């Protein structure tokens, strides 16, 4: 919520990075302190945060992730973007931190299904 409210002021990644770098317990007070440190409009940030303006879109993203089989981070979706009709090679979800070889195997499998390859 804090990152999305910061994003409304063009500072999503600054908030994101600061929150993940905190390494401590976070609460609404700490979110607002970080917003202040980032130079965000305090009134606008506080209103956005307190009203939970982005809550529905956060849960919508969560539902979409669950449909792909993701229940945590990281998660990756591999999909064909070139080489023919993109609906002929289904997207592949990789739910978790896997070694490079797992990605290479899935990419090779997908490429083998691309028409004309």
N, CA, C and O atoms as a GROMACS GRO file, in nm:
protein
  468
    1UNK      N    1   0.083  -0.119   0.000
    1UNK     CA    2   0.000   0.000   0.000
    1UNK      C    3   0.088   0.125   0.000
    1UNK      O    4   0.064   0.219  -0.076
    2UNK      N    5   0.190   0.125   0.085
    2UNK     CA    6   0.277   0.242   0.094
    2UNK      C    7   0.348   0.268  -0.038
    2UNK      O    8   0.357   0.383  -0.082
    3UNK      N    9   0.397   0.163  -0.102
    3UNK     CA   10   0.467   0.181  -0.229
    3UNK      C   11   0.372   0.233  -0.337
    3UNK      O   12   0.410   0.319  -0.416
    4UNK      N   13   0.251   0.183  -0.340
    4UNK     CA   14   0.156   0.230  -0.440
    4UNK      C   15   0.114   0.374  -0.415
    4UNK      O   16   0.097   0.452  -0.509
    5UNK      N   17   0.099   0.411  -0.289
    5UNK     CA   18   0.066   0.551  -0.260
    5UNK      C   19   0.184   0.641  -0.296
    5UNK      O   20   0.164   0.752  -0.345
    6UNK      N   21   0.304   0.594  -0.272
    6UNK     CA   22   0.422   0.671  -0.313
    6UNK      C   23   0.428   0.677  -0.466
    6UNK      O   24   0.469   0.779  -0.522
    7UNK      N   25   0.388   0.570  -0.531
    7UNK     CA   26   0.386   0.565  -0.677
    7UNK      C   27   0.293   0.670  -0.738
    7UNK      O   28   0.318   0.720  -0.847
    8UNK      N   29   0.187   0.701  -0.667
    8UNK     CA   30   0.096   0.805  -0.715
    8UNK      C   31   0.167   0.941  -0.722
    8UNK      O   32   0.121   1.032  -0.790
    9UNK      N   33   0.278   0.952  -0.651
    9UNK     CA   34   0.360   1.074  -0.654
    9UNK      C   35   0.492   1.049  -0.728
    9UNK      O   36   0.587   1.127  -0.716
   10UNK      N   37   0.496   0.940  -0.804
   10UNK     CA   38   0.614   0.911  -0.885
   10UNK      C   39   0.732   0.853  -0.809
   10UNK      O   40   0.845   0.859  -0.858
   11UNK      N   41   0.709   0.798  -0.691
   11UNK     CA   42   0.819   0.747  -0.609
   11UNK      C   43   0.799   0.602  -0.564
   11UNK      O   44   0.843   0.565  -0.455
   12UNK      N   45   0.734   0.521  -0.646
   12UNK     CA   46   0.708   0.382  -0.610
   12UNK      C   47   0.836   0.309  -0.572
   12UNK      O   48   0.847   0.253  -0.463
   13UNK      N   49   0.935   0.311  -0.662
   13UNK     CA   50   1.056   0.233  -0.640
   13UNK      C   51   1.139   0.288  -0.525
   13UNK      O   52   1.205   0.212  -0.454
   14UNK      N   53   1.137   0.417  -0.505
   14UNK     CA   54   1.210   0.474  -0.391
   14UNK      C   55   1.152   0.421  -0.261
   14UNK      O   56   1.225   0.383  -0.170
   15UNK      N   57   1.018   0.419  -0.252
   15UNK     CA   58   0.952   0.366  -0.132
   15UNK      C   59   0.978   0.216  -0.120
   15UNK      O   60   1.014   0.168  -0.013
   16UNK      N   61   0.960   0.144  -0.227
   16UNK     CA   62   0.984   0.000  -0.229
   16UNK      C   63   1.124  -0.033  -0.175
   16UNK      O   64   1.139  -0.116  -0.085
   17UNK      N   65   1.224   0.032  -0.232
   17UNK     CA   66   1.361   0.003  -0.193
   17UNK      C   67   1.388   0.038  -0.048
   17UNK      O   68   1.458  -0.035   0.022
   18UNK      N   69   1.333   0.148  -0.003
   18UNK     CA   70   1.354   0.189   0.136
   18UNK      C   71   1.288   0.090   0.231
   18UNK      O   72   1.346   0.054   0.334
   19UNK      N   73   1.166   0.046   0.198
   19UNK     CA   74   1.096  -0.047   0.287
   19UNK      C   75   1.167  -0.182   0.295
   19UNK      O   76   1.179  -0.239   0.403
   20UNK      N   77   1.214  -0.231   0.182
   20UNK     CA   78   1.284  -0.359   0.185
   20UNK      C   79   1.421  -0.346   0.248
   20UNK      O   80   1.478  -0.445   0.294
   21UNK      N   81   1.476  -0.226   0.250
   21UNK     CA   82   1.605  -0.203   0.311
   21UNK      C   83   1.598  -0.175   0.460
   21UNK      O   84   1.701  -0.175   0.528
   22UNK      N   85   1.480  -0.153   0.512
   22UNK     CA   86   1.464  -0.119   0.653
   22UNK      C   87   1.507  -0.234   0.745
   22UNK      O   88   1.572  -0.211   0.846
   23UNK      N   89   1.470  -0.356   0.709
   23UNK     CA   90   1.507  -0.471   0.790
   23UNK      C   91   1.446  -0.472   0.928
   23UNK      O   92   1.494  -0.543   1.016
   24UNK      N   93   1.343  -0.397   0.948
   24UNK     CA   94   1.279  -0.395   1.079
   24UNK      C   95   1.128  -0.409   1.063
   24UNK      O   96   1.075  -0.416   0.953
   25UNK      N   97   1.064  -0.412   1.175
   25UNK     CA   98   0.918  -0.423   1.175
   25UNK      C   99   0.859  -0.293   1.123
   25UNK      O  100   0.896  -0.184   1.167
   26UNK      N  101   0.770  -0.305   1.029
   26UNK     CA  102   0.710  -0.186   0.968
   26UNK      C  103   0.567  -0.168   1.017
   26UNK      O  104   0.496  -0.265   1.042
   27UNK      N  105   0.526  -0.043   1.030
   27UNK     CA  106   0.389  -0.011   1.069
   27UNK      C  107   0.350   0.119   1.001
   27UNK      O  108   0.432   0.180   0.933
   28UNK      N  109   0.226   0.162   1.019
   28UNK     CA  110   0.180   0.280   0.946
   28UNK      C  111   0.265   0.403   0.980
   28UNK      O  112   0.286   0.488   0.893
   29UNK      N  113   0.313   0.413   1.101
   29UNK     CA  114   0.399   0.525   1.138
   29UNK      C  115   0.531   0.523   1.062
   29UNK      O  116   0.579   0.627   1.017
   30UNK      N  117   0.588   0.405   1.048
   30UNK     CA  118   0.715   0.397   0.975
   30UNK      C  119   0.695   0.424   0.827
   30UNK      O  120   0.782   0.482   0.763
   31UNK      N  121   0.582   0.382   0.772
   31UNK     CA  122   0.554   0.411   0.630
   31UNK      C  123   0.547   0.562   0.609
   31UNK      O  124   0.600   0.615   0.511
   32UNK      N  125   0.481   0.629   0.700
   32UNK     CA  126   0.465   0.773   0.687
   32UNK      C  127   0.598   0.846   0.710
   32UNK      O  128   0.623   0.949   0.649
   33UNK      N  129   0.683   0.792   0.797
   33UNK     CA  130   0.815   0.850   0.817
   33UNK      C  131   0.900   0.837   0.692
   33UNK      O  132   0.972   0.930   0.654
   34UNK      N  133   0.892   0.723   0.628
   34UNK     CA  134   0.967   0.702   0.503
   34UNK      C  135   0.913   0.797   0.396
   34UNK      O  136   0.991   0.856   0.320
   35UNK      N  137   0.781   0.812   0.390
   35UNK     CA  138   0.722   0.904   0.292
   35UNK      C  139   0.774   1.045   0.314
   35UNK      O  140   0.804   1.117   0.218
   36UNK      N  141   0.786   1.084   0.439
   36UNK     CA  142   0.838   1.218   0.470
   36UNK      C  143   0.984   1.228   0.426
   36UNK      O  144   1.024   1.328   0.366
   37UNK      N  145   1.063   1.126   0.458
   37UNK     CA  146   1.204   1.125   0.420
   37UNK      C  147   1.223   1.131   0.269
   37UNK      O  148   1.322   1.185   0.220
   38UNK      N  149   1.128   1.075   0.196
   38UNK     CA  150   1.136   1.077   0.049
   38UNK      C  151   1.084   1.207  -0.011
   38UNK      O  152   1.090   1.227  -0.133
   39UNK      N  153   1.034   1.295   0.074
   39UNK     CA  154   0.986   1.424   0.026
   39UNK      C  155   0.848   1.419  -0.038
   39UNK      O  156   0.814   1.504  -0.120
   40UNK      N  157   0.770   1.320   0.000
   40UNK     CA  158   0.635   1.309  -0.056
   40UNK      C  159   0.542   1.409   0.011
   40UNK      O  160   0.567   1.453   0.124
   41UNK      N  161   0.437   1.445  -0.058
   41UNK     CA  162   0.333   1.530  -0.001
   41UNK      C  163   0.268   1.448   0.111
   41UNK      O  164   0.199   1.350   0.085
   42UNK      N  165   0.290   1.491   0.235
   42UNK     CA  166   0.243   1.415   0.350
   42UNK      C  167   0.092   1.401   0.357
   42UNK      O  168   0.041   1.293   0.388
   43UNK      N  169   0.023   1.507   0.328
   43UNK     CA  170  -0.124   1.501   0.331
   43UNK      C  171  -0.178   1.404   0.230
   43UNK      O  172  -0.266   1.323   0.262
   44UNK      N  173  -0.127   1.410   0.109
   44UNK     CA  174  -0.175   1.321   0.003
   44UNK      C  175  -0.137   1.176   0.032
   44UNK      O  176  -0.218   1.085   0.014
   45UNK      N  177  -0.013   1.154   0.076
   45UNK     CA  178   0.029   1.018   0.108
   45UNK      C  179  -0.055   0.961   0.221
   45UNK      O  180  -0.105   0.849   0.212
   46UNK      N  181  -0.071   1.038   0.329
   46UNK     CA  182  -0.149   0.991   0.443
   46UNK      C  183  -0.292   0.959   0.407
   46UNK      O  184  -0.347   0.858   0.451
   47UNK      N  185  -0.352   1.043   0.326
   47UNK     CA  186  -0.491   1.020   0.284
   47UNK      C  187  -0.500   0.893   0.199
   47UNK      O  188  -0.588   0.811   0.220
   48UNK      N  189  -0.408   0.879   0.104
   48UNK     CA  190  -0.406   0.760   0.019
   48UNK      C  191  -0.389   0.633   0.103
   48UNK      O  192  -0.460   0.535   0.085
   49UNK      N  193  -0.293   0.639   0.195
   49UNK     CA  194  -0.262   0.523   0.278
   49UNK      C  195  -0.379   0.490   0.372
   49UNK      O  196  -0.422   0.375   0.380
   50UNK      N  197  -0.428   0.589   0.441
   50UNK     CA  198  -0.536   0.567   0.538
   50UNK      C  199  -0.666   0.522   0.473
   50UNK      O  200  -0.741   0.443   0.530
   51UNK      N  201  -0.692   0.572   0.351
   51UNK     CA  202  -0.814   0.532   0.280
   51UNK      C  203  -0.797   0.400   0.206
   51UNK      O  204  -0.893   0.347   0.150
   52UNK      N  205  -0.677   0.347   0.207
   52UNK     CA  206  -0.646   0.220   0.139
   52UNK      C  207  -0.690   0.222  -0.007
   52UNK      O  208  -0.755   0.130  -0.055
   53UNK      N  209  -0.653   0.330  -0.074
   53UNK     CA  210  -0.696   0.351  -0.213
   53UNK      C  211  -0.658   0.238  -0.308
   53UNK      O  212  -0.730   0.212  -0.404
   54UNK      N  213  -0.548   0.174  -0.283
   54UNK     CA  214  -0.500   0.072  -0.377
   54UNK      C  215  -0.528  -0.071  -0.332
   54UNK      O  216  -0.480  -0.166  -0.392
   55UNK      N  217  -0.606  -0.085  -0.227
   55UNK     CA  218  -0.630  -0.218  -0.171
   55UNK      C  219  -0.690  -0.315  -0.272
   55UNK      O  220  -0.645  -0.428  -0.285
   56UNK      N  221  -0.792  -0.270  -0.345
   56UNK     CA  222  -0.857  -0.360  -0.441
   56UNK      C  223  -0.761  -0.404  -0.551
   56UNK      O  224  -0.760  -0.521  -0.588
   57UNK      N  225  -0.680  -0.312  -0.602
   57UNK     CA  226  -0.586  -0.352  -0.708
   57UNK      C  227  -0.478  -0.444  -0.654
   57UNK      O  228  -0.429  -0.531  -0.727
   58UNK      N  229  -0.439  -0.427  -0.528
   58UNK     CA  230  -0.342  -0.518  -0.467
   58UNK      C  231  -0.400  -0.658  -0.459
   58UNK      O  232  -0.333  -0.756  -0.493
   59UNK      N  233  -0.524  -0.669  -0.413
   59UNK     CA  234  -0.588  -0.801  -0.404
   59UNK      C  235  -0.615  -0.859  -0.543
   59UNK      O  236  -0.611  -0.981  -0.561
   60UNK      N  237  -0.644  -0.774  -0.640
   60UNK     CA  238  -0.662  -0.822  -0.777
   60UNK      C  239  -0.531  -0.883  -0.828
   60UNK      O  240  -0.532  -0.990  -0.888
   61UNK      N  241  -0.419  -0.817  -0.804
   61UNK     CA  242  -0.288  -0.872  -0.842
   61UNK      C  243  -0.261  -1.004  -0.770
   61UNK      O  244  -0.207  -1.098  -0.829
   62UNK      N  245  -0.299  -1.010  -0.644
   62UNK     CA  246  -0.279  -1.133  -0.566
   62UNK      C  247  -0.361  -1.248  -0.622
   62UNK      O  248  -0.313  -1.361  -0.633
   63UNK      N  249  -0.486  -1.220  -0.658
   63UNK     CA  250  -0.570  -1.325  -0.717
   63UNK      C  251  -0.511  -1.375  -0.849
   63UNK      O  252  -0.511  -1.495  -0.876
   64UNK      N  253  -0.461  -1.282  -0.930
   64UNK     CA  254  -0.398  -1.320  -1.057
   64UNK      C  255  -0.275  -1.407  -1.031
   64UNK      O  256  -0.255  -1.508  -1.099
   65UNK      N  257  -0.195  -1.370  -0.935
   65UNK     CA  258  -0.076  -1.449  -0.900
   65UNK      C  259  -0.117  -1.589  -0.855
   65UNK      O  260  -0.054  -1.687  -0.893
   66UNK      N  261  -0.221  -1.598  -0.774
   66UNK     CA  262  -0.268  -1.729  -0.728
   66UNK      C  263  -0.317  -1.816  -0.843
   66UNK      O  264  -0.297  -1.937  -0.842
   67UNK      N  265  -0.380  -1.754  -0.944
   67UNK     CA  266  -0.425  -1.831  -1.061
   67UNK      C  267  -0.305  -1.892  -1.135
   67UNK      O  268  -0.317  -1.999  -1.195
   68UNK      N  269  -0.192  -1.824  -1.131
   68UNK     CA  270  -0.070  -1.877  -1.195
   68UNK      C  271   0.002  -1.977  -1.105
   68UNK      O  272   0.100  -2.038  -1.147
   69UNK      N  273  -0.044  -1.994  -0.982
   69UNK     CA  274   0.019  -2.088  -0.890
   69UNK      C  275   0.121  -2.023  -0.798
   69UNK      O  276   0.198  -2.094  -0.732
   70UNK      N  277   0.124  -1.891  -0.793
   70UNK     CA  278   0.218  -1.822  -0.706
   70UNK      C  279   0.155  -1.797  -0.570
   70UNK      O  280   0.042  -1.748  -0.560
   71UNK      N  281   0.229  -1.832  -0.466
   71UNK     CA  282   0.182  -1.807  -0.330
   71UNK      C  283   0.289  -1.737  -0.248
   71UNK      O  284   0.282  -1.734  -0.126
   72UNK      N  285   0.387  -1.682  -0.316
   72UNK     CA  286   0.497  -1.609  -0.253
   72UNK      C  287   0.584  -1.554  -0.362
   72UNK      O  288   0.548  -1.556  -0.480
   73UNK      N  289   0.698  -1.504  -0.324
   73UNK     CA  290   0.791  -1.449  -0.422
   73UNK      C  291   0.922  -1.526  -0.414
   73UNK      O  292   0.953  -1.582  -0.309
   74UNK      N  293   0.998  -1.530  -0.518
   74UNK     CA  294   0.971  -1.472  -0.649
   74UNK      C  295   0.882  -1.562  -0.733
   74UNK      O  296   0.856  -1.677  -0.697
   75UNK      N  297   0.837  -1.509  -0.843
   75UNK     CA  298   0.759  -1.585  -0.940
   75UNK      C  299   0.785  -1.528  -1.078
   75UNK      O  300   0.801  -1.407  -1.094
   76UNK      N  301   0.789  -1.615  -1.176
   76UNK     CA  302   0.821  -1.573  -1.312
   76UNK      C  303   0.721  -1.633  -1.409
   76UNK      O  304   0.675  -1.745  -1.390
   77UNK      N  305   0.689  -1.558  -1.514
   77UNK     CA  306   0.604  -1.609  -1.621
   77UNK      C  307   0.683  -1.595  -1.750
   77UNK      O  308   0.725  -1.486  -1.788
   78UNK      N  309   0.703  -1.707  -1.817
   78UNK     CA  310   0.770  -1.708  -1.947
   78UNK      C  311   0.662  -1.716  -2.053
   78UNK      O  312   0.571  -1.798  -2.045
   79UNK      N  313   0.673  -1.628  -2.154
   79UNK     CA  314   0.575  -1.633  -2.262
   79UNK      C  315   0.639  -1.595  -2.394
   79UNK      O  316   0.735  -1.518  -2.400
   80UNK      N  317   0.585  -1.651  -2.498
   80UNK     CA  318   0.633  -1.622  -2.633
   80UNK      C  319   0.591  -1.481  -2.670
   80UNK      O  320   0.476  -1.442  -2.648
   81UNK      N  321   0.686  -1.405  -2.725
   81UNK     CA  322   0.652  -1.269  -2.768
   81UNK      C  323   0.681  -1.246  -2.917
   81UNK      O  324   0.635  -1.147  -2.974
   82UNK      N  325   0.755  -1.337  -2.980
   82UNK     CA  326   0.785  -1.326  -3.123
   82UNK      C  327   0.788  -1.466  -3.183
   82UNK      O  328   0.791  -1.566  -3.112
   83UNK      N  329   0.787  -1.471  -3.317
   83UNK     CA  330   0.803  -1.600  -3.384
   83UNK      C  331   0.675  -1.667  -3.425
   83UNK      O  332   0.674  -1.789  -3.441
   84UNK      N  333   0.569  -1.594  -3.443
   84UNK     CA  334   0.443  -1.655  -3.485
   84UNK      C  335   0.332  -1.618  -3.390
   84UNK      O  336   0.351  -1.539  -3.298
   85UNK      N  337   0.214  -1.675  -3.412
   85UNK     CA  338   0.100  -1.646  -3.325
   85UNK      C  339   0.133  -1.682  -3.179
   85UNK      O  340   0.166  -1.796  -3.149
   86UNK      N  341   0.124  -1.585  -3.092
   86UNK     CA  342   0.165  -1.607  -2.953
   86UNK      C  343   0.069  -1.696  -2.875
   86UNK      O  344   0.102  -1.739  -2.764
   87UNK      N  345  -0.047  -1.726  -2.930
   87UNK     CA  346  -0.139  -1.813  -2.858
   87UNK      C  347  -0.110  -1.961  -2.884
   87UNK      O  348  -0.178  -2.047  -2.827
   88UNK      N  349  -0.013  -1.993  -2.968
   88UNK     CA  350   0.018  -2.133  -2.999
   88UNK      C  351   0.114  -2.195  -2.898
   88UNK      O  352   0.122  -2.318  -2.890
   89UNK      N  353   0.185  -2.114  -2.824
   89UNK     CA  354   0.278  -2.165  -2.723
   89UNK      C  355   0.232  -2.110  -2.588
   89UNK      O  356   0.243  -1.991  -2.561
   90UNK      N  357   0.180  -2.200  -2.503
   90UNK     CA  358   0.127  -2.151  -2.375
   90UNK      C  359   0.236  -2.094  -2.285
   90UNK      O  360   0.350  -2.139  -2.288
   91UNK      N  361   0.199  -1.995  -2.206
   91UNK     CA  362   0.290  -1.936  -2.108
   91UNK      C  363   0.320  -2.039  -2.000
   91UNK      O  364   0.240  -2.130  -1.975
   92UNK      N  365   0.436  -2.025  -1.938
   92UNK     CA  366   0.480  -2.117  -1.834
   92UNK      C  367   0.508  -2.036  -1.708
   92UNK      O  368   0.579  -1.935  -1.712
   93UNK      N  369   0.453  -2.081  -1.596
   93UNK     CA  370   0.479  -2.016  -1.468
   93UNK      C  371   0.590  -2.091  -1.396
   93UNK      O  372   0.593  -2.214  -1.392
   94UNK      N  373   0.681  -2.015  -1.340
   94UNK     CA  374   0.788  -2.072  -1.257
   94UNK      C  375   0.774  -2.007  -1.119
   94UNK      O  376   0.824  -1.897  -1.095
   95UNK      N  377   0.705  -2.078  -1.028
   95UNK     CA  378   0.678  -2.020  -0.896
   95UNK      C  379   0.788  -2.049  -0.795
   95UNK      O  380   0.779  -2.144  -0.717
   96UNK      N  381   0.890  -1.967  -0.797
   96UNK     CA  382   0.995  -1.984  -0.698
   96UNK      C  383   1.132  -1.949  -0.753
   96UNK      O  384   1.147  -1.914  -0.870
   97UNK      N  385   1.230  -1.960  -0.666
   97UNK     CA  386   1.368  -1.931  -0.704
   97UNK      C  387   1.432  -2.061  -0.752
   97UNK      O  388   1.470  -2.146  -0.672
   98UNK      N  389   1.444  -2.074  -0.882
   98UNK     CA  390   1.501  -2.193  -0.942
   98UNK      C  391   1.634  -2.158  -1.007
   98UNK      O  392   1.658  -2.043  -1.042
   99UNK      N  393   1.720  -2.257  -1.025
   99UNK     CA  394   1.848  -2.230  -1.091
   99UNK      C  395   1.829  -2.199  -1.239
   99UNK      O  396   1.725  -2.230  -1.297
  100UNK      N  397   1.930  -2.137  -1.298
  100UNK     CA  398   1.927  -2.099  -1.438
  100UNK      C  399   1.885  -2.216  -1.528
  100UNK      O  400   1.810  -2.196  -1.624
  101UNK      N  401   1.931  -2.335  -1.497
  101UNK     CA  402   1.902  -2.452  -1.580
  101UNK      C  403   1.752  -2.478  -1.593
  101UNK      O  404   1.707  -2.524  -1.698
  102UNK      N  405   1.676  -2.450  -1.490
  102UNK     CA  406   1.531  -2.469  -1.496
  102UNK      C  407   1.469  -2.371  -1.596
  102UNK      O  408   1.378  -2.407  -1.671
  103UNK      N  409   1.518  -2.248  -1.597
  103UNK     CA  410   1.469  -2.150  -1.692
  103UNK      C  411   1.509  -2.190  -1.834
  103UNK      O  412   1.428  -2.184  -1.926
  104UNK      N  413   1.634  -2.230  -1.851
  104UNK     CA  414   1.684  -2.268  -1.983
  104UNK      C  415   1.603  -2.385  -2.039
  104UNK      O  416   1.570  -2.387  -2.157
  105UNK      N  417   1.571  -2.482  -1.955
  105UNK     CA  418   1.493  -2.598  -1.998
  105UNK      C  419   1.354  -2.556  -2.045
  105UNK      O  420   1.307  -2.601  -2.150
  106UNK      N  421   1.288  -2.469  -1.968
  106UNK     CA  422   1.154  -2.424  -2.006
  106UNK      C  423   1.159  -2.339  -2.134
  106UNK      O  424   1.072  -2.351  -2.220
  107UNK      N  425   1.260  -2.254  -2.145
  107UNK     CA  426   1.273  -2.171  -2.265
  107UNK      C  427   1.297  -2.259  -2.387
  107UNK      O  428   1.235  -2.237  -2.492
  108UNK      N  429   1.384  -2.358  -2.375
  108UNK     CA  430   1.410  -2.449  -2.488
  108UNK      C  431   1.283  -2.524  -2.525
  108UNK      O  432   1.254  -2.542  -2.643
  109UNK      N  433   1.206  -2.569  -2.425
  109UNK     CA  434   1.081  -2.640  -2.450
  109UNK      C  435   0.982  -2.549  -2.524
  109UNK      O  436   0.915  -2.592  -2.618
  110UNK      N  437   0.974  -2.424  -2.482
  110UNK     CA  438   0.883  -2.330  -2.548
  110UNK      C  439   0.929  -2.303  -2.691
  110UNK      O  440   0.847  -2.300  -2.782
  111UNK      N  441   1.058  -2.284  -2.709
  111UNK     CA  442   1.109  -2.256  -2.844
  111UNK      C  443   1.084  -2.373  -2.940
  111UNK      O  444   1.064  -2.352  -3.059
  112UNK      N  445   1.085  -2.493  -2.888
  112UNK     CA  446   1.061  -2.610  -2.972
  112UNK      C  447   0.917  -2.615  -3.023
  112UNK      O  448   0.888  -2.684  -3.121
  113UNK      N  449   0.827  -2.542  -2.956
  113UNK     CA  450   0.686  -2.540  -2.995
  113UNK      C  451   0.651  -2.423  -3.089
  113UNK      O  452   0.540  -2.417  -3.142
  114UNK      N  453   0.746  -2.331  -3.107
  114UNK     CA  454   0.720  -2.216  -3.193
  114UNK      C  455   0.712  -2.265  -3.336
  114UNK      O  456   0.805  -2.330  -3.384
  115UNK      N  457   0.603  -2.236  -3.407
  115UNK     CA  458   0.588  -2.279  -3.546
  115UNK      C  459   0.704  -2.227  -3.632
  115UNK      O  460   0.742  -2.110  -3.624
  116UNK      N  461   0.759  -2.316  -3.711
  116UNK     CA  462   0.865  -2.279  -3.804
  116UNK      C  463   1.004  -2.279  -3.743
  116UNK      O  464   1.100  -2.236  -3.807
  117UNK      N  465   1.017  -2.328  -3.618
  117UNK     CA  466   1.151  -2.330  -3.559
  117UNK      C  467   1.212  -2.468  -3.562
  117UNK      O  468   1.324  -2.487  -3.516
   0.00000   0.00000   0.00000
